[in-house]
């Protein structure tokens, strides 16, 4: 069987599966292969995997999310004047339908995923240059896409749990200590939202960013670790920002 080191010396293209398992076995060496290979497929295929895994999760998750959304909407309707209830309920018939929520969720989710990857690559590219690294934006973007593949696996694991259990995950990530057990209430808690985004797949992603950045930008691992920690802090901050801004409004 061809080893990762032999693959580097031969400079031969590897399949997605070979490279993915290389990220598990020899991530630093595999990033050398990834950054050395050219062609649009080297970033497009893993990006497609990320989008498809998100779509699978949303297909399984949205029916349960829809139930919670309808419960929240009914509680808000109960506080409205009687004359406005029918008009509001009519407007909700489309927005609270499964096809609409699936289409908008997958569409906006895919756009958000691409935007997040671009922002990640842009931040890492410029901070790496400032830190003395040498690379191109395309190389950093390719590394960023591949570094996100653990989150694709995480989405599939979540989808499997929801499908088997028949319910949403009550304590995602590290959120158990601050969870109330009420998903609607927890969704308005910034600390719950922050901790729910931190799990083994997210930490694996960060590890790959450290190793990939060191290879792609020719940085020492100490600098790569520091830049990754700053990136992680910013990413988590952006994730929790909507809850900080609108959590009170959602609760009303």
C-alpha positions as CSV (number, residue, x, y, z in Angstrom):
1,X,0.0,0.0,0.0
2,X,1.4,3.4,-1.0
3,X,2.3,5.5,2.1
4,X,1.6,9.2,2.4
5,X,5.3,10.0,2.2
6,X,5.6,8.0,-1.1
7,X,2.6,9.9,-2.4
8,X,4.4,13.2,-1.7
9,X,7.6,12.1,-3.5
10,X,5.7,10.7,-6.4
11,X,3.6,13.9,-6.6
12,X,0.6,11.9,-7.9
13,X,-3.0,13.0,-7.4
14,X,-4.8,11.1,-4.6
15,X,-8.5,10.4,-4.3
16,X,-10.6,12.3,-1.8
17,X,-10.9,9.2,0.4
18,X,-7.1,8.6,0.5
19,X,-6.5,12.2,1.4
20,X,-9.3,12.2,4.0
21,X,-7.8,9.2,5.8
22,X,-4.4,10.8,5.4
23,X,-5.7,13.7,7.5
24,X,-6.5,11.2,10.2
25,X,-3.2,9.2,9.9
26,X,-0.6,11.8,8.8
27,X,-2.3,15.2,8.7
28,X,0.9,17.3,8.2
29,X,2.2,15.1,5.4
30,X,-1.2,15.0,3.8
31,X,-1.4,18.8,3.8
32,X,1.8,18.8,1.9
33,X,0.1,16.6,-0.8
34,X,-3.0,18.8,-0.8
35,X,-1.1,22.1,-1.2
36,X,1.1,20.6,-3.9
37,X,-1.7,19.5,-6.1
38,X,-3.4,22.0,-8.4
39,X,-6.8,21.9,-10.0
40,X,-10.2,23.2,-9.1
41,X,-11.4,19.8,-7.9
42,X,-8.9,20.0,-5.0
43,X,-11.1,22.6,-3.3
44,X,-14.5,22.0,-5.0
45,X,-14.9,18.3,-4.0
46,X,-14.3,18.8,-0.3
47,X,-16.5,21.9,-0.4
48,X,-19.3,19.8,-2.0
49,X,-18.8,17.2,0.7
50,X,-19.3,19.9,3.3
51,X,-22.5,21.2,1.6
52,X,-24.0,17.7,1.2
53,X,-23.3,16.8,4.8
54,X,-25.1,20.0,5.9
55,X,-28.0,19.1,3.6
56,X,-28.3,15.7,5.1
57,X,-28.3,17.1,8.6
58,X,-31.0,19.7,7.7
59,X,-33.2,17.1,6.1
60,X,-33.1,15.0,9.3
61,X,-33.2,18.0,11.7
62,X,-35.7,20.4,10.1
63,X,-38.9,18.4,10.9
64,X,-38.0,18.6,14.6
65,X,-37.0,22.3,14.3
66,X,-40.3,23.0,12.7
67,X,-42.2,21.7,15.7
68,X,-40.3,24.0,18.0
69,X,-40.8,27.0,15.6
70,X,-44.5,26.4,15.5
71,X,-44.7,26.2,19.3
72,X,-42.8,29.5,19.5
73,X,-45.1,31.1,16.9
74,X,-48.2,29.9,18.7
75,X,-47.0,31.5,22.0
76,X,-46.4,34.7,20.2
77,X,-49.8,34.6,18.5
78,X,-51.4,34.2,21.9
79,X,-50.1,37.7,22.9
80,X,-51.4,39.4,19.7
81,X,-54.8,41.2,19.3
82,X,-57.5,38.9,18.0
83,X,-57.9,40.8,14.8
84,X,-54.3,40.3,13.8
85,X,-54.0,36.6,14.6
86,X,-55.7,35.3,11.4
87,X,-53.6,37.5,9.1
88,X,-50.4,36.4,11.0
89,X,-51.4,32.8,10.8
90,X,-52.0,33.0,7.1
91,X,-48.6,34.4,6.6
92,X,-47.1,31.6,8.6
93,X,-48.6,28.9,6.5
94,X,-45.8,29.2,3.9
95,X,-42.9,30.1,6.1
96,X,-43.7,27.4,8.6
97,X,-44.0,24.7,6.0
98,X,-41.4,21.9,5.7
99,X,-40.5,22.5,2.0
100,X,-39.9,26.2,2.6
101,X,-37.8,25.7,5.7
102,X,-35.8,23.0,4.0
103,X,-35.2,25.1,0.9
104,X,-34.2,28.2,2.8
105,X,-32.2,26.3,5.3
106,X,-30.1,24.4,2.7
107,X,-29.8,27.5,0.5
108,X,-28.7,30.0,3.2
109,X,-26.8,27.3,5.0
110,X,-24.7,26.5,1.9
111,X,-24.1,30.3,1.3
112,X,-23.1,30.8,4.9
113,X,-20.7,27.8,4.8
114,X,-19.0,29.2,1.7
115,X,-18.8,32.6,3.2
116,X,-17.4,31.3,6.5
117,X,-14.7,29.3,4.6
118,X,-13.8,32.4,2.6
119,X,-13.6,34.6,5.7
120,X,-11.5,31.9,7.4
121,X,-9.1,31.7,4.5
122,X,-8.9,35.5,4.2
123,X,-8.2,36.0,7.9
124,X,-5.5,33.2,7.9
125,X,-4.0,34.4,4.7
126,X,-3.4,38.0,5.8
127,X,-2.4,37.2,9.4
128,X,0.0,34.5,8.1
129,X,1.6,37.1,5.8
130,X,1.9,39.6,8.7
131,X,3.5,36.9,10.8
132,X,6.2,36.2,8.1
133,X,4.5,33.3,6.3
134,X,4.7,32.7,2.5
135,X,1.7,31.5,0.6
136,X,-1.1,32.4,-1.9
137,X,-4.7,32.9,-1.1
138,X,-5.7,29.9,-3.2
139,X,-3.4,27.6,-1.2
140,X,-4.8,28.9,2.1
141,X,-8.4,28.6,0.9
142,X,-7.7,25.0,-0.2
143,X,-6.2,24.2,3.2
144,X,-9.2,25.8,4.9
145,X,-11.7,23.7,3.0
146,X,-9.9,20.5,3.7
147,X,-9.5,21.5,7.4
148,X,-13.2,21.8,7.7
149,X,-13.9,18.2,6.7
150,X,-14.2,17.0,10.4
151,X,-17.2,19.2,10.7
152,X,-18.8,17.4,7.8
153,X,-18.3,14.1,9.6
154,X,-19.8,15.8,12.7
155,X,-22.9,16.8,10.8
156,X,-23.4,13.3,9.7
157,X,-23.0,12.0,13.2
158,X,-25.6,14.5,14.4
159,X,-27.9,13.5,11.6
160,X,-27.5,9.8,12.6
161,X,-28.3,10.5,16.2
162,X,-31.4,12.5,15.4
163,X,-32.6,9.9,13.0
164,X,-32.2,7.1,15.5
165,X,-33.3,8.9,18.6
166,X,-36.2,10.7,16.9
167,X,-35.4,14.0,18.6
168,X,-32.9,16.9,18.5
169,X,-29.7,16.6,20.5
170,X,-30.5,18.2,23.8
171,X,-27.0,18.9,24.9
172,X,-24.8,19.6,21.8
173,X,-21.1,20.1,22.3
174,X,-20.1,21.2,25.8
175,X,-23.4,22.8,26.6
176,X,-24.6,20.3,29.2
177,X,-23.5,22.3,32.3
178,X,-25.5,25.4,31.2
179,X,-28.5,23.6,29.6
180,X,-32.0,23.9,31.1
181,X,-33.4,21.1,29.0
182,X,-35.7,23.5,27.2
183,X,-34.3,24.0,23.7
184,X,-36.2,27.2,23.0
185,X,-35.0,28.8,26.2
186,X,-31.4,27.5,25.8
187,X,-31.3,29.0,22.3
188,X,-31.6,32.4,23.9
189,X,-28.7,31.7,26.2
190,X,-25.4,33.1,24.7
191,X,-23.3,30.7,26.9
192,X,-25.3,27.7,25.7
193,X,-24.9,28.7,22.1
194,X,-21.1,29.3,22.6
195,X,-20.5,25.9,24.3
196,X,-22.7,24.0,21.9
197,X,-20.4,24.9,19.1
198,X,-17.4,23.3,20.8
199,X,-17.2,19.5,20.3
200,X,-14.6,16.9,19.3
201,X,-15.1,17.6,15.6
202,X,-14.6,21.4,16.1
203,X,-11.4,20.7,18.1
204,X,-10.2,18.3,15.3
205,X,-10.9,21.1,12.8
206,X,-8.7,23.5,14.8
207,X,-5.9,20.9,15.0
208,X,-6.0,20.6,11.2
209,X,-5.9,24.4,10.8
210,X,-2.7,24.5,13.0
211,X,-1.0,21.8,11.0
212,X,-2.4,22.9,7.6
213,X,-1.4,26.6,8.2
214,X,2.1,25.6,9.2
215,X,2.5,23.7,5.9
216,X,0.6,26.0,3.6
217,X,2.1,29.3,4.9
218,X,5.5,27.8,5.9
219,X,5.1,29.0,9.5
220,X,6.4,27.5,12.7
221,X,3.8,25.5,14.6
222,X,3.9,28.0,17.5
223,X,2.8,30.9,15.2
224,X,0.3,28.6,13.5
225,X,-1.2,27.7,16.9
226,X,-1.4,31.3,18.0
227,X,-3.2,32.4,14.7
228,X,-5.5,29.4,15.0
229,X,-6.5,30.4,18.5
230,X,-7.3,33.9,17.4
231,X,-9.3,32.5,14.5
232,X,-11.2,30.2,16.9
233,X,-12.0,33.0,19.2
234,X,-13.3,35.2,16.4
235,X,-15.3,32.3,14.9
236,X,-17.0,31.5,18.2
237,X,-17.7,35.2,18.8
238,X,-19.4,35.6,15.4
239,X,-21.5,32.4,16.2
240,X,-22.8,33.8,19.5
241,X,-23.2,37.5,18.3
242,X,-26.8,37.1,17.0
243,X,-27.9,35.6,20.3
244,X,-26.3,38.5,22.2
245,X,-28.0,41.0,20.0
246,X,-31.4,39.4,19.5
247,X,-31.8,36.9,22.3
248,X,-34.0,39.3,24.3
249,X,-36.2,39.9,21.3
250,X,-36.6,36.2,20.7
251,X,-37.6,35.7,24.3
252,X,-40.3,38.4,23.9
